[in-house]
Amino acid sequence: MYLTPEVKKDIFKKHGKSETDTGSAEGQIALFTHRIQHLTQHLKKNHKDFNTERSLVKLVGKRRALLDYLMKKDIMRYRAIIKELGLRK
């Protein structure tokens, strides 16, 4: 399994306020980014896997919605997470 509880804790510890802070926007965006990268690698090998492609599109939409929320709420936190994760608009 690519997303073990240890990996999740590490992601939330690095990008959130603590390991147990799973509700922060930054932590969720980081988790979505990790999952998106994994699904992208999967689709490079299995280009006919349309269910995974649909899941990937839904995840990207969820991440975009969280980023939009964070941009409206606090532009400095938005810029920090964009820079940290290497995302672009």
N, C-alpha and C positions, 0 to 999 in steps of 0.2 A: 504494500500500500504506500502510495507516494505521500500521503498526508497523515502522518501519525500524530498522536497527541503531543509528542515532544516537539515536532516541527511546528504545530500550531502554537504551542506555548512560546517557542522561540520567536515566531513571527509577532505575536502580541507583545512579548517583552521588548522586542526591538522597536516596534512602531507604535505601540499603545502606551498607556501609562504604566501597566504592570502585566504580569502573565495572565491574571484573572480578568483583566479589563477587556472583555470580548465585545463590548458594545460601542467602543469609540469608533468614530468614522475612519480614523487613520488605520486602526487595526483591521477593520473590515476591508478597507481598500487594499491593504497589503496582502491580506488573505486571498481576496479575489484576484489580485495580480499574480500571486503564486499559482493559483488554480488555472488562470488563463494561460500562463506560460507552459504549464504541463499539458493542457489540452491542445495548445498550438503545436507542440512537439509531437503529440499523438497523431494529429491530423496531417502532419507532414509525411508520416509513414502510411497512414490509412486514409487516403483522400476520399474514399467512398463511404466513410462512416458519417452519415448525415445526422444521426441522432446526437453524436458528439458535437457536430458543427452547430446544431441548434442550441445545445447547451452552452457552447462557447459564445454564441451571439447573445444569449440571455445574460450570461455573466458579464459580458462587456457592457450591456445596457444597465445592469445593476451598479457596476462600478462607476459608470458615467453619471448615473443619478446621484450616487453618494458624493462624487466629486463636485457636481453642480450644487448640491446642498452645502458642502463645505465651503465652496467659493462664495455663496451668498452669506453664510454664517460668519466666517472668519477667513479673510483673504490670505493672511499670513500663514495660517495652518495649511491652507490649500497649496500655497507656493512651496512650503516646506516639504509636504508629502510628494508633490510632483517632482521636485528636485531630488529627493531621497530615493524614490523608486525609478527615476529616469523615464517618466511618462511625458507624453506631449499631447497637446490638444489637437 
